């Protein structure tokens, strides 16, 4: 799994990073410009740009899956082609994300509320450990939907079918998927979320330097998102075709000789 992921990243590094940069760098640059010109807090800016970010996610994730699949199929990997494929699947990916978020909200209502009451009873409601109450149900659910991108882009499934199929494929490997998500998705989420604090830590809060650093940190999280996208694509391929060796090694050269020639 890790070896194949590394091979795909090595074979398609520049198209993968180029696609991510094409989408995320302008987005976080806009975020920085809004912070600098409107003098709003990071939370207020996130409220303004959140919908735009959600609309861009299917393009990024769908395109990254296509590029990873092209490496495994030994096809040329082109950013324009990947964006065209992602745009075609954009509606299906977006709706599948919305359905996944609705399911998460249902889990959160069941898991987070009792946990919050427990923290309140223990006097930990102002403790930073309360974040774990939100993280645990999130990762309990996220493992069910890690294959949505591959299923919608590669199999052309509609959102409801992709959600059901993803949950089926995740059966029996929730622990592995949760570990992979904790090691890849969670650090990038924290980097993006804490980007304003990083900017204020490394420069004078509220200055242009602080805003630039924050935007760069958030954009870096976007660029590094190629890693979980490729990783979960590889797990998807291993799951739908168990026991099949997958490799991005160059295909052997076949030399055709005339009959009678040894």
C-alpha positions in Angstrom: 0.0 0.0 0.0 2.6 2.5 1.1 5.1 1.4 -1.6 2.5 1.8 -4.3 1.4 5.2 -3.0 5.0 6.4 -3.0 5.5 5.1 -6.5 2.4 6.9 -7.8 3.5 10.1 -6.1 7.0 9.8 -7.6 5.6 9.1 -11.1 3.0 11.9 -11.1 4.4 14.3 -8.5 4.4 17.4 -10.7 0.9 16.9 -12.2 -0.5 16.1 -8.8 1.1 19.1 -7.1 0.4 21.3 -10.1 -3.3 20.4 -10.0 -3.5 21.1 -6.2 -1.6 24.4 -6.6 -3.9 25.5 -9.4 -6.9 25.1 -7.1 -5.7 25.8 -3.6 -3.1 28.6 -4.1 -5.6 31.1 -5.6 -8.2 30.2 -3.0 -6.0 30.8 0.0 -4.5 33.9 -1.7 -8.1 35.2 -1.9 -8.5 34.3 1.7 -5.4 36.4 2.6 -6.5 39.4 0.5 -9.9 39.4 2.2 -8.3 39.3 5.6 -6.0 42.2 4.7 -8.6 44.4 3.0 -11.7 43.8 5.0 -9.9 43.5 8.4 -12.1 40.5 9.4 -11.2 37.7 11.7 -10.1 34.3 10.4 -13.5 32.9 11.6 -15.4 35.6 9.7 -13.4 35.0 6.5 -13.9 31.2 6.8 -17.6 31.8 7.0 -17.5 33.9 3.7 -15.2 31.5 1.8 -16.5 28.2 3.2 -19.0 27.6 0.4 -16.4 28.4 -2.3 -14.0 25.9 -0.6 -16.6 23.2 -0.6 -17.4 23.8 -4.3 -13.7 23.5 -5.2 -13.1 20.3 -3.2 -14.7 18.0 -5.9 -12.5 19.5 -8.6 -9.3 18.9 -6.5 -10.1 15.4 -5.2 -11.6 14.2 -8.5 -8.7 15.4 -10.5 -6.2 13.9 -8.1 -7.9 10.5 -8.3 -7.8 10.6 -12.1 -4.1 11.4 -12.1 -3.4 8.6 -9.7 -5.4 6.2 -11.8 -3.6 7.3 -14.9 -0.2 6.5 -13.3 -1.4 3.0 -12.3 -2.9 2.4 -15.8 0.3 3.8 -17.4 -1.5 6.5 -19.2 -0.2 10.0 -19.7 -1.2 12.3 -16.7 -2.3 15.7 -17.8 -3.8 18.4 -15.6 -6.3 19.6 -18.1 -7.6 16.1 -18.7 -7.9 15.5 -15.0 -9.8 18.8 -14.5 -12.2 17.8 -17.3 -12.9 14.5 -15.7 -13.3 16.1 -12.3 -15.7 18.7 -13.7 -17.8 15.9 -15.3 -18.1 14.2 -11.9 -18.3 17.5 -9.9 -22.0 17.3 -9.1 -21.9 13.6 -8.0 -18.8 14.2 -5.8 -20.4 17.4 -4.2 -23.7 15.7 -3.4 -21.9 12.7 -2.0 -19.9 15.0 0.3 -23.1 16.7 1.5 -24.7 13.3 2.2 -21.6 12.3 4.2 -21.8 15.5 6.2 -25.4 14.9 7.0 -24.6 11.4 8.2 -21.8 12.9 10.3 -24.2 15.4 11.8 -26.5 12.6 12.8 -23.6 10.8 14.5 -22.5 14.0 16.2 -25.9 14.5 17.6 -25.8 11.0 19.1 -22.2 11.0 20.3 -21.1 14.6 20.9 -24.0 15.7 23.0 -23.7 13.0 25.6 -19.9 13.5 25.6 -20.3 17.2 26.1 -22.6 16.5 29.1 -20.0 14.2 30.6 -17.3 16.8 30.2 -19.6 19.4 31.8 -20.2 17.0 34.7 -16.5 16.4 35.1 -15.7 20.1 35.0 -13.7 19.7 31.7 -15.9 21.8 29.5 -13.3 24.5 29.3 -10.5 22.0 28.8 -8.8 21.6 25.4 -9.5 17.8 25.7 -13.1 18.5 24.7 -11.9 18.6 21.1 -11.5 14.8 21.3 -15.3 14.5 21.8 -15.8 15.9 18.3 -12.8 14.1 16.7 -13.8 10.6 17.8 -17.3 10.5 16.2 -15.9 12.3 13.1 -13.3 9.6 12.5 -15.8 6.9 13.3 -17.8 8.1 10.4 -15.1 9.3 8.0 -13.8 5.8 7.4 -17.1 4.9 5.8 -16.7 7.6 3.1 -13.0 7.6 2.2 -13.7 5.9 -1.2 -16.3 8.4 -2.4 -13.9 10.2 -4.8 -12.8 6.9 -6.5 -16.3 5.5 -6.8 -17.8 8.6 -8.3 -14.9 9.4 -10.7 -13.8 5.9 -11.7 -17.0 3.9 -11.5 -19.4 6.8 -12.2 -21.7 6.0 -9.3 -24.4 8.4 -8.3 -24.1 9.9 -4.7 -26.4 7.5 -2.9 -24.9 4.5 -4.6 -21.4 5.7 -4.0 -22.2 6.3 -0.3 -23.5 2.8 0.2 -20.7 1.2 -1.9 -18.0 3.1 0.1 -19.5 1.9 3.4 -19.5 -1.7 2.1 -15.8 -1.5 0.9 -14.8 0.0 4.3 -16.2 -3.1 6.2 -13.5 -5.0 8.0 -10.8 -2.3 7.6 -12.1 0.6 9.7 -9.1 0.4 12.0 -6.6 0.6 9.1 -8.6 3.4 7.5 -8.9 5.3 10.7 -5.1 5.1 11.3 -4.4 6.3 7.7 -6.9 9.2 8.2 -5.3 10.1 11.5 -1.8 10.1 10.0 -2.7 12.1 6.9 -6.1 13.9 6.9 -6.0 15.1 10.6 -2.5 16.8 10.4 -3.5 18.6 7.2 -6.8 19.7 8.8 -5.0 21.0 11.8 -2.4 22.8 9.7 -5.2 24.5 7.7 -7.2 25.3 10.8 -4.3 26.7 12.8 -2.8 28.6 9.8 -3.9 32.1 11.2 -2.3 31.2 14.6 0.9 30.1 12.9 1.0 33.4 11.0 0.5 35.4 14.3 3.2 33.2 16.0 5.8 33.8 13.3 5.1 37.5 12.7 3.4 40.5 14.3 -0.3 39.6 14.6 -2.5 41.4 12.0 0.4 42.5 9.8 0.8 41.7 6.1 3.6 39.2 7.0 1.3 37.3 9.4 -1.4 37.1 6.7 1.0 35.9 4.1 2.4 33.2 6.4 -1.1 32.1 7.3 -2.1 31.9 3.6 1.1 30.0 2.8 0.5 27.5 5.6 -3.1 26.8 4.5 -2.0 26.5 0.9 0.7 24.0 1.9 -2.0 21.9 3.6 -3.8 22.0 0.2 -0.7 20.9 -1.7 0.0 18.1 0.7 -3.6 16.8 0.3 -2.3 14.9 -2.7 -0.9 12.3 -0.2 -4.2 11.2 1.4 -5.9 11.4 -2.0 -3.4 8.9 -3.6 -3.3 6.8 -0.5 -7.0 6.1 -0.3 -7.2 5.6 -4.0 -4.6 2.8 -3.6 -6.5 1.3 -0.7 -9.6 1.4 -2.9 -7.9 -0.4 -5.8 -6.6 -3.0 -3.3 -10.1 -3.5 -1.9 -12.0 -3.9 -5.1 -9.3 -6.2 -6.6 -7.9 -8.2 -3.6 -4.8 -10.2 -4.3 -4.1 -8.4 -7.5 -0.6 -6.9 -7.6 -0.7 -3.2 -8.6 2.4 -1.4 -9.8 3.4 1.7 -11.6 6.5 0.1 -13.0 7.1 0.7 -16.7 5.6 -2.0 -18.9 8.1 -4.5 -20.5 9.2 -3.7 -24.0 7.9 -6.3 -26.5 10.0 -6.8 -29.6 8.2 -8.3 -32.6 10.5 -10.3 -34.8 9.7 -11.7 -38.3 8.8 -15.4 -38.5 11.8 -17.6 -38.7 14.1 -15.2 -36.9 15.3 -16.3 -33.6 
